[in-house]
Amino acid sequence: MNRQIMKCVSIIIPIYNGEKFVERCLKSIYIQNYPNIELILVNDASTDRSYAVVQDFIEKNQKSNIKTRHILSRENQGLSVTRNIGIDNANGEYLFFIDIDDDLADSNVISDFVNNIEEHNSDVCIGGISLFEGGKLVEDPYYSISHLEPILEHNILEKYISLSWAAVAWNRLIRREIVVRNNLKFYPKLIHEDELWSFHLYLLCEKVSFLNRNTYNYYTADNSNSITVISNSKINKKINALLIILDEQLKILKNAGIDYTKEPYSGYVKFSVKRMFFQLSKENMKLKKIFHRIRLRNKISKILRGYNIMYFFLLINLLLY
């Protein structure tokens, strides 16, 4: 590929309280051999030294192929809003999201992504993920793409909802034009925001390609030696987020003229309903759990009734007890 015509890649990094990891993330970007990178750093009112570490690193590591832009938020607005700010300020032909506590696998990642998406003229290129738990590399089929064909041109959303690849926004090279043209934004202050955003993205895509090698290191904390206590408020927050996601996804399908009462979409709705009740199984107080299950059943029934999905009521009643 001619270096003079290489398109700009806008890498968006939301920054919030990650002073222990941000330098590792930045180093992985600064070693990239791709000659046209725009780095957009959105500081979401961090309360630690994250942004100071960023400033110090960039001052000491100037690179001509990376144009860095700093955006400061006066108050913490959350990951969704921070990413939206990054999208609004991006100038590149391509978008790439990376989380502050993760990093790119090697120096060829962005070049390989661009070569792939240009070769196949795809809307999105998806790379492989290396999962690290407590510093150890582990295998997880959810993050694997080795089973997929190099190009997908038909039934893209159907493949996505069948969990063929991970429901994350990072480690994908995305044509900015498809995001801007459809005003595709992350739902504000929502956990699992990647699921809803990705659902809409893959509905809009005409072609997706897969870069079958590990391009991204995803790190999770090692909780194997600790006892995790999940509070009722956290469970309720997660369930409320899943309710919003289901409602918005059905709205998206309805607006697109897709029959969501037939497979594979009806199966996906069933999966979404079951997942909400599964969250309640983490609660220990039986009477309170039954009370919450009744409330959840009523909330889901209200959503499904609005989309005339009557036959799911039987499933909901079966799940109640």
URSUL-V156906 format. One record per residue. N is the residue number from 1. BURIAL is + if it has 24 or more other ideal C-beta (glycine too) atoms within 12 Angstrom, else -. D_FIRST is the distance of its C-alpha to the first C-alpha in Angstrom with 1 decimal. Layout:
BEGIN
n->N burial->BURIAL d_first->D_FIRST
n->N burial->BURIAL d_first->D_FIRST
END
This chain:
BEGIN
n->1 burial->- d_first->0.0
n->2 burial->- d_first->3.8
n->3 burial->- d_first->6.2
n->4 burial->- d_first->8.7
n->5 burial->- d_first->7.9
n->6 burial->- d_first->7.2
n->7 burial->+ d_first->10.4
n->8 burial->+ d_first->13.4
n->9 burial->+ d_first->14.8
n->10 burial->+ d_first->18.6
n->11 burial->+ d_first->20.3
n->12 burial->+ d_first->24.0
n->13 burial->+ d_first->26.6
n->14 burial->+ d_first->30.3
n->15 burial->+ d_first->32.6
n->16 burial->+ d_first->36.1
n->17 burial->- d_first->38.2
n->18 burial->+ d_first->35.8
n->19 burial->+ d_first->36.5
n->20 burial->- d_first->36.6
n->21 burial->+ d_first->33.1
n->22 burial->+ d_first->31.0
n->23 burial->+ d_first->30.2
n->24 burial->+ d_first->28.8
n->25 burial->+ d_first->26.6
n->26 burial->+ d_first->25.4
n->27 burial->- d_first->24.7
n->28 burial->+ d_first->22.3
n->29 burial->+ d_first->20.3
n->30 burial->+ d_first->20.6
n->31 burial->+ d_first->19.2
n->32 burial->+ d_first->15.8
n->33 burial->+ d_first->13.0
n->34 burial->+ d_first->10.8
n->35 burial->- d_first->11.3
n->36 burial->+ d_first->12.6
n->37 burial->+ d_first->15.5
n->38 burial->+ d_first->18.8
n->39 burial->+ d_first->21.6
n->40 burial->+ d_first->24.6
n->41 burial->+ d_first->27.8
n->42 burial->+ d_first->30.7
n->43 burial->+ d_first->33.9
n->44 burial->+ d_first->36.4
n->45 burial->- d_first->39.6
n->46 burial->+ d_first->39.3
n->47 burial->- d_first->42.7
n->48 burial->- d_first->41.6
n->49 burial->- d_first->39.6
n->50 burial->+ d_first->36.1
n->51 burial->+ d_first->35.1
n->52 burial->- d_first->36.8
n->53 burial->+ d_first->34.7
n->54 burial->+ d_first->31.5
n->55 burial->- d_first->32.6
n->56 burial->- d_first->33.6
n->57 burial->+ d_first->30.4
n->58 burial->+ d_first->28.1
n->59 burial->- d_first->30.5
n->60 burial->- d_first->30.3
n->61 burial->- d_first->26.6
n->62 burial->- d_first->24.8
n->63 burial->- d_first->21.0
n->64 burial->- d_first->19.2
n->65 burial->+ d_first->16.1
n->66 burial->+ d_first->18.6
n->67 burial->+ d_first->20.7
n->68 burial->+ d_first->23.8
n->69 burial->+ d_first->26.3
n->70 burial->- d_first->29.7
n->71 burial->+ d_first->31.8
n->72 burial->- d_first->35.4
n->73 burial->+ d_first->37.6
n->74 burial->- d_first->41.3
n->75 burial->- d_first->42.3
n->76 burial->- d_first->40.9
n->77 burial->+ d_first->39.5
n->78 burial->+ d_first->37.9
n->79 burial->+ d_first->34.4
n->80 burial->+ d_first->34.1
n->81 burial->+ d_first->34.9
n->82 burial->+ d_first->32.7
n->83 burial->+ d_first->29.6
n->84 burial->+ d_first->30.6
n->85 burial->+ d_first->30.8
n->86 burial->+ d_first->27.3
n->87 burial->+ d_first->26.1
n->88 burial->+ d_first->28.1
n->89 burial->+ d_first->26.7
n->90 burial->+ d_first->23.0
n->91 burial->+ d_first->20.7
n->92 burial->+ d_first->17.3
n->93 burial->+ d_first->15.7
n->94 burial->+ d_first->16.1
n->95 burial->+ d_first->19.1
n->96 burial->+ d_first->19.7
n->97 burial->+ d_first->23.4
n->98 burial->+ d_first->24.6
n->99 burial->+ d_first->28.4
n->100 burial->+ d_first->29.9
n->101 burial->+ d_first->31.4
n->102 burial->+ d_first->28.3
n->103 burial->+ d_first->25.1
n->104 burial->+ d_first->21.6
n->105 burial->+ d_first->21.8
n->106 burial->- d_first->19.5
n->107 burial->- d_first->16.8
n->108 burial->- d_first->13.8
n->109 burial->+ d_first->15.1
n->110 burial->+ d_first->13.2
n->111 burial->+ d_first->9.7
n->112 burial->+ d_first->11.0
n->113 burial->+ d_first->12.5
n->114 burial->+ d_first->9.6
n->115 burial->+ d_first->7.7
n->116 burial->+ d_first->11.2
n->117 burial->+ d_first->12.3
n->118 burial->- d_first->9.5
n->119 burial->- d_first->10.1
n->120 burial->+ d_first->13.8
n->121 burial->- d_first->14.1
n->122 burial->+ d_first->16.6
n->123 burial->+ d_first->18.7
n->124 burial->+ d_first->18.9
n->125 burial->+ d_first->17.3
n->126 burial->+ d_first->20.0
n->127 burial->+ d_first->19.9
n->128 burial->+ d_first->22.8
n->129 burial->+ d_first->25.5
n->130 burial->+ d_first->27.6
n->131 burial->+ d_first->31.0
n->132 burial->+ d_first->33.2
n->133 burial->- d_first->36.9
n->134 burial->- d_first->38.9
n->135 burial->- d_first->36.2
n->136 burial->- d_first->36.3
n->137 burial->- d_first->33.5
n->138 burial->- d_first->35.0
n->139 burial->- d_first->34.0
n->140 burial->- d_first->34.2
n->141 burial->- d_first->33.4
n->142 burial->- d_first->32.8
n->143 burial->+ d_first->29.5
n->144 burial->+ d_first->28.3
n->145 burial->+ d_first->25.7
n->146 burial->- d_first->26.0
n->147 burial->- d_first->28.3
n->148 burial->+ d_first->25.9
n->149 burial->- d_first->23.9
n->150 burial->- d_first->20.1
n->151 burial->+ d_first->20.4
n->152 burial->+ d_first->23.4
n->153 burial->- d_first->24.2
n->154 burial->- d_first->27.9
n->155 burial->- d_first->30.5
n->156 burial->+ d_first->28.1
n->157 burial->+ d_first->30.8
n->158 burial->+ d_first->33.3
n->159 burial->+ d_first->31.0
n->160 burial->+ d_first->30.6
n->161 burial->+ d_first->34.4
n->162 burial->- d_first->35.1
n->163 burial->- d_first->33.5
n->164 burial->+ d_first->30.6
n->165 burial->+ d_first->28.6
n->166 burial->+ d_first->29.6
n->167 burial->+ d_first->30.7
n->168 burial->+ d_first->28.8
n->169 burial->+ d_first->26.6
n->170 burial->+ d_first->24.7
n->171 burial->+ d_first->21.8
n->172 burial->+ d_first->20.2
n->173 burial->+ d_first->17.1
n->174 burial->+ d_first->18.7
n->175 burial->+ d_first->17.9
n->176 burial->+ d_first->20.2
n->177 burial->- d_first->21.2
n->178 burial->+ d_first->23.1
n->179 burial->+ d_first->24.9
n->180 burial->- d_first->25.9
n->181 burial->- d_first->26.9
n->182 burial->- d_first->29.2
n->183 burial->- d_first->30.4
n->184 burial->+ d_first->29.6
n->185 burial->+ d_first->31.4
n->186 burial->+ d_first->32.8
n->187 burial->+ d_first->36.6
n->188 burial->- d_first->38.3
n->189 burial->- d_first->40.3
n->190 burial->+ d_first->39.8
n->191 burial->+ d_first->39.3
n->192 burial->+ d_first->37.0
n->193 burial->+ d_first->35.1
n->194 burial->+ d_first->31.9
n->195 burial->+ d_first->33.6
n->196 burial->+ d_first->34.5
n->197 burial->+ d_first->31.2
n->198 burial->+ d_first->29.3
n->199 burial->+ d_first->31.8
n->200 burial->+ d_first->31.2
n->201 burial->+ d_first->27.4
n->202 burial->+ d_first->27.4
n->203 burial->+ d_first->29.9
n->204 burial->+ d_first->27.6
n->205 burial->+ d_first->24.5
n->206 burial->- d_first->23.8
n->207 burial->+ d_first->21.2
n->208 burial->+ d_first->20.6
n->209 burial->+ d_first->18.3
n->210 burial->+ d_first->19.2
n->211 burial->+ d_first->17.3
n->212 burial->- d_first->20.1
n->213 burial->+ d_first->20.3
n->214 burial->+ d_first->22.0
n->215 burial->+ d_first->20.0
n->216 burial->+ d_first->23.0
n->217 burial->+ d_first->26.4
n->218 burial->+ d_first->29.2
n->219 burial->+ d_first->32.5
n->220 burial->- d_first->35.9
n->221 burial->- d_first->39.3
n->222 burial->- d_first->41.6
n->223 burial->- d_first->44.7
n->224 burial->- d_first->46.2
n->225 burial->- d_first->49.1
n->226 burial->- d_first->49.8
n->227 burial->- d_first->51.7
n->228 burial->- d_first->49.7
n->229 burial->- d_first->52.0
n->230 burial->- d_first->50.6
n->231 burial->- d_first->52.7
n->232 burial->- d_first->53.9
n->233 burial->- d_first->52.1
n->234 burial->- d_first->48.8
n->235 burial->+ d_first->49.4
n->236 burial->+ d_first->50.5
n->237 burial->- d_first->47.4
n->238 burial->+ d_first->45.1
n->239 burial->+ d_first->47.1
n->240 burial->+ d_first->47.1
n->241 burial->+ d_first->43.3
n->242 burial->+ d_first->43.2
n->243 burial->+ d_first->45.6
n->244 burial->+ d_first->43.5
n->245 burial->+ d_first->40.4
n->246 burial->+ d_first->42.3
n->247 burial->+ d_first->43.8
n->248 burial->+ d_first->40.5
n->249 burial->+ d_first->38.8
n->250 burial->+ d_first->41.7
n->251 burial->- d_first->41.4
n->252 burial->+ d_first->37.7
n->253 burial->+ d_first->38.6
n->254 burial->- d_first->41.6
n->255 burial->- d_first->39.7
n->256 burial->- d_first->37.1
n->257 burial->- d_first->40.0
n->258 burial->+ d_first->39.5
n->259 burial->- d_first->42.6
n->260 burial->+ d_first->42.6
n->261 burial->- d_first->46.0
n->262 burial->- d_first->44.4
n->263 burial->- d_first->42.3
n->264 burial->- d_first->39.8
n->265 burial->+ d_first->40.3
n->266 burial->+ d_first->44.0
n->267 burial->- d_first->43.3
n->268 burial->+ d_first->40.9
n->269 burial->+ d_first->43.6
n->270 burial->+ d_first->46.1
n->271 burial->+ d_first->43.8
n->272 burial->+ d_first->43.5
n->273 burial->+ d_first->47.3
n->274 burial->- d_first->47.9
n->275 burial->+ d_first->45.6
n->276 burial->+ d_first->47.6
n->277 burial->+ d_first->50.8
n->278 burial->- d_first->49.4
n->279 burial->+ d_first->48.8
n->280 burial->+ d_first->52.6
n->281 burial->- d_first->53.3
n->282 burial->- d_first->52.3
n->283 burial->+ d_first->55.3
n->284 burial->- d_first->58.6
n->285 burial->- d_first->61.4
n->286 burial->- d_first->62.3
n->287 burial->- d_first->64.3
n->288 burial->- d_first->61.6
n->289 burial->+ d_first->59.0
n->290 burial->- d_first->60.9
n->291 burial->- d_first->61.3
n->292 burial->+ d_first->57.6
n->293 burial->+ d_first->56.9
n->294 burial->- d_first->59.3
n->295 burial->- d_first->57.5
n->296 burial->+ d_first->54.1
n->297 burial->+ d_first->55.4
n->298 burial->- d_first->56.6
n->299 burial->+ d_first->53.4
n->300 burial->+ d_first->51.3
n->301 burial->+ d_first->53.9
n->302 burial->- d_first->53.7
n->303 burial->+ d_first->49.9
n->304 burial->+ d_first->50.2
n->305 burial->- d_first->53.2
n->306 burial->- d_first->51.2
n->307 burial->+ d_first->48.8
n->308 burial->- d_first->51.6
n->309 burial->+ d_first->50.6
n->310 burial->- d_first->54.2
n->311 burial->- d_first->54.0
n->312 burial->+ d_first->52.3
n->313 burial->- d_first->55.6
n->314 burial->- d_first->57.0
n->315 burial->+ d_first->54.2
n->316 burial->+ d_first->54.7
n->317 burial->- d_first->58.4
n->318 burial->- d_first->57.9
n->319 burial->+ d_first->55.7
n->320 burial->- d_first->58.3
n->321 burial->- d_first->60.7
END
